C-alpha cells in the first residue's frame, strides 16, 4: 500500500492527476493537504507551514492569499456573493460582487467560522469558532461573534496560556515532547489529562 500512496501523492501533487483516489486512499493530514492545495488548488498564494482541513470550504481560491503558519479548520472563505445569479435573473440587471480574502501570517480560523469577500485578516490573529468576519481584522486581534468583533489580544492570550500551561500536571511531558511525536508520551499525556478531568473514575 505504501508504494501506491507514494504514486498517488506524486500524481496529485506534481501533475494534478488521480486526485479523487489520492484524497480517498491517502487521506492527507492538514499539513499535507495544504501542500497539495499550494500546487493544485488554484489559490493566488499559500505561504509556508500552513494547515488546512479537508472540510474547509474555499469558494474562490483564485482570490485567496494565505500567509505563513495559517491554520484553517472546517471554516468557509467566501469570495463572492452567492445571491448574485438569483438577483440578476429576478431584476434583469448585470451584477457582480466578488472580493479578495487576504490572510496574514500566524492566523487560526476556527470551526464553522465564515470569512466574507473583501476581508483582510492581519498577522497574529485568532478567529473564533462560528464567527462571521464581515470586515478587516487588525494585527494581533482575537475576534468572535456574529458579526465578528475584537474580544482580546493574541499576545495577552499567549502569555496567559503560558502561565496556565506551566501549572498543568503534564507540563513536564510537554517539555519532553518538543515538537516530535512519541506514541507512549502522547498516551501518558492523555492519561494524566483523564485523571485530572475524571478524578473519581
N, C-alpha and C positions, 0 to 999 in steps of 0.2 A: 504493500500500500504506500510505503514511503516514496518509492520512485514515481508512482502515479501522481502523488501530491506534488512532487517536485516538477513534473512535466506540466501539470495543470497550473501551478503558480507561474512558471516561466511563460506559458502560453498566454495567460491572462495579463500578467504584469507587463510583459515585453511587447506583446502583439495584439492585445485586446481580443483574444480568441478563447473559446471554451469557457466563457465567463460564468455561465449558469452552473456548469459542472464544478468549476473552481469554487464558487461560493457554497455549493451544496456539500461537496466532498471535503474541501479543506476547512470550511467554516472558520475563516480568518478571524483572529483576535483583533480588537480595535486598532492596535498599532499597525498590524499588517494590512488591515482594511484601509487605513489612511494612506499607506504607501501605494496600495493598488489605485485608490482614487486619485492620488497625485499624478500617476502616469496615464490612467484611463478614464478618470471621472469627469473630464471636461471642465474642471474648475479653472477660474482665472489664475489662482495661485494657492498652493498649500505649502506652509512652512515646514520646518523640521520638528521632529519629536511630537507629532500630532497623534491623536487618539480619537477615532470616530467609530461609534457603534453602528452596526449594520442597520439598526432600526432608526437611525437619524434620517429625517426627511428633508432633502435639499432640492427644492423645486427647480431652481435655475442656477446650476453650478457655474455657468459661464460668467455670472456677475458676482461671484463669491470669492473673496480673498481671505484666507486664514493665515495668521501669523505663526510663529513658533510656539510649541508647547500649548496647543489648543486641544481641549477635550470636549467632544460633542457626545452627549448621552442621547437618549431617544427623544430628541428635540426636533423642531421644524424651523428651517430657514426658508422663508417665503420671498422669492424675488419678484413676484408680480401680484397684482390684484386679481383674484380668481373670478370676480364678478364681471369683468370687462366684456367677455364674449356675450353673456346674457344681456348686458346693458346695450351693447351695440345692436343686438337683434331687436330688443324692445323699443329703443329710441331712434334707431336708424341713423346713428352718428358714428363717426370714426373715432375710436377712443383707444388710449393706451396708458397703462400705469405700471411701470417696472422701476426697479431701483437696485443699486448695488447693496451688498452686505459686506462690510469690511470688519473683520475681527482681528484685533491686535494680538500681541504676544501674551502668553500666560493667562489664558481665558478658559473658564469652565462654564458650559451652558447646561443647565440641569434638565432632568427628566420632564418631558412634555412642555418645556418652555417653547415659546414661539417668538421668532425674530422677524419683524415685518420689513418690507422693502425700504431701502433708503437709509438704513440704520448703520451707524459706525459704532463699534464697541471698542473702547480703548484697551490699554495694556493693564494686566494685573486685575482682571475683573472676574467676579462670580455672578452668574445669572441664576437666580433661584428656580427651583422646580415649579412648573406650571405658570411661570411668569409670561406676560406678553410684553415684549420690548417694542415700543412704538416710536421711541426717539433715541438719539445718541446717548451712549453711556460713557461717562468720564473715566479717565485712568484711575485705577485703584478703588473703584466703587463696587460695592455689593448691591445688586438690585433684586427686587422681588415684588410680586403683586401684579394686578391687572388694573390699569397699565403698570408696568414695572417702574418702581421709584427707588432711589437710594435708601438703603436701610443700614448701611455700615460701610466701613473701610476695610479693604483686604489686609492692609498692614496690621491694623488693630486685631483683626480676626486671627491672623497667623501668630501674633505674639500671645494672644490668649490661649490658642490651641497648644502652643509650645509649652506654656506653663502647666496646662491641664494634662498634657501628654506625659510630662516628667513624673506626674503623680500616679500614673496607671500601674497596676500590678504586673503588667507585661512590658514595661518600658525597657528593661534590660534586654529582652528578646528583640525589641525593635532596634536597639543599638547594634545587636549582633547581625540583624538582617542586612543592614547597609546596602540595600538595593538588589541583593542577589536572592534567588529563590531556593529555599531548602524546605522540602515537604515536612520533615519532622519538626522543624522550627515553626512552620506555619500551623501545624496541628497543635503544638504546645500553646501558641498564641490563642487559638480558638478555645482550647480547654480552659485557659486562665480567664478568658472573657466569659465563658459559660459559668464558671464558678462564681464570678462577680455578679453576673446578671441573674443567676438562679441559685442563690446560696443554700436553699433548703431542699434542693432536688436530690 
